[in-house]
């Protein structure tokens, strides 16, 4: 048996395992205090959530930022409270987006035109992952809360400019 080949294989395996271990570590910026670079947990209890209006979303929808700065290149998480019958018009994002249904009855579709026929039901606990630039839309049958997780900076571009609440 060639010892050099065995040693090379062992080194390659250890290098691979080390890389896998590093990849499993959480991103530094999730809970790092920017002043001290000290890592701290981020815990947000439901009773502490602060819901506000967002100029980027239709009237009646509320947003709660859970963690991160939406304008920075760091992990972000936020929730959107959508009233019954609420529609999020076709739009895209500059980042990959993961949407989880927390409560209510929500449906999502892919495409540049809102079409109830292509909506896919998303029961509570469902997750949808949309790559950056993928046109999407949503509809809440009843009051619904969704959670969005992404790597910032986050933004929204409506396919039809007339649907953008910031331009009304």
N, C-alpha and C positions, 0 to 999 in steps of 0.2 A: 504494500500500500504506500502511496506517495504521501509523505508527511506534509509537504508544501501544499498540496491540493486540499488535504483535510484541514490544515490551518487556514487556508484562504476561505474555505467553505464556512468554517466556524466564525471567522471575522465578518464575513458577509452576512451571516445569520444574526450575529450580535448587532451589527450596524443597522440591519433592517428592524430588529426588535426595538432598538433605541429610538429610531425614527418613528415607529408606530407609537411608542410611549410618549414621545414629545407631541405628536399630533393629537393625542387624547387629552392633553392638558388644556384647561380653559384659556381663552384669550386674556392677555394681561389687562386690557382696558375695561373689561366688564366691571370689575370692582376695584379699580386702582384709583386712589386719591391722587389727582394730578399734581398737587403740591408736594406731597411726601412720597409718592410712588408706592405707598403702603397699600397692600391688598386687603380689602374689607368686604364682607358679604353685603349684598343688597337685598333687603327683605321689605316687601311692600304688602301690607295687610289690606284687605278689602275695605276696612273702615277708614283707611288713610288715603285711599285713592281720590285724586282730585280731577274731576271731569270738567273739561273746558270746550268751548267752541273752537273749530279750526277753520280758517278761511279757505283751506284747500278742499274741504268736504261740504256737501250740501247742508243747507239749514236743517236744524233738528238733530244732526249727528254730533256726538260728543267724543272727545279724545282724552285718554289718560296715559301719560308717559310713565312707563314702569322703570326703565333704565336707559342710560345712554343719552347722547346729544344727537338729535336728528341731523344736524348740519356737519357732524364730524365723521371721519373714517373710523368708526368703532361700532361694536355690537349695540343694537338698539332693540327695544321692545316696547310696544304700546298697544292699548286696547281702543277699539272703536265701538261706541254704543249707537246702534242704528234703530230708528223707530220702525214700528210695523209699517210695511209698505215701502220702506226706504230703498232707494236705488242708488248704487254707486255706478255711475255711467262708465262706458268703456274708457280705459286709460292704460298707461304703461308706467313702469318704474325704472330708474337707472341702476337698480340693484336686484338681486334675487330676493324673493319675498316668500315667507312661510306664514300661512294664515291658519289659525286654529279656531274652531268655533267653541266658545266658552259657554254660551247659553242662547236659547231661542231657536229659531228655524231659519237657516241661511242656505242660499244656493249661489253657486258661482258658475260663470261661463267664460269661454275664451273666444275672442274675436273683436272686431272693430265696430260692430253694431250690437246694441242691446237686443237680445232675442230670448224671450222666456222659453222658447222651445229647446234651446241648447243648454239651459241651466242644469247643473248637476246638484242634486240635493246633498247637503252636508250636515248630517245630524250632529248633535253636540259631541265634541271630542274628535271630530273629523279634522284632517289637515290637508291643505292644498299647498303645493310648492310651485311657484311661477318664476321662470327664469327672467332675468332683466330684459326689458324690451318686449315681453310677451303681452299682447293686449288682453285685458280681462275686465269683467264687470261682475257686480253682485246685486243680490236682492234679498231683503229680509221679509219673510211672511208675517213675523211677529217681532216684537222688540227683541233684538239680538245683540250679543256682545261677541266680537271677534278679537283675537290677539294676533298682532303682526310682529314677527321677528325678522331682522335683517341685519346686514352690515351697512352702516351709513357711509356717506351721507345719503339720506332718503329724499325722494322727491316724487311728485306725481304730475304726469302730463296727460291731459284728457285728449282723446282722439279727435273729438269735435270741440273746438274752442268754445262754442256756445254752452257746453255743459260745465265749463270751469267756473265754479262759484266765485273765484277771485276776479273774474272779469265781468261780474254783474253789478 
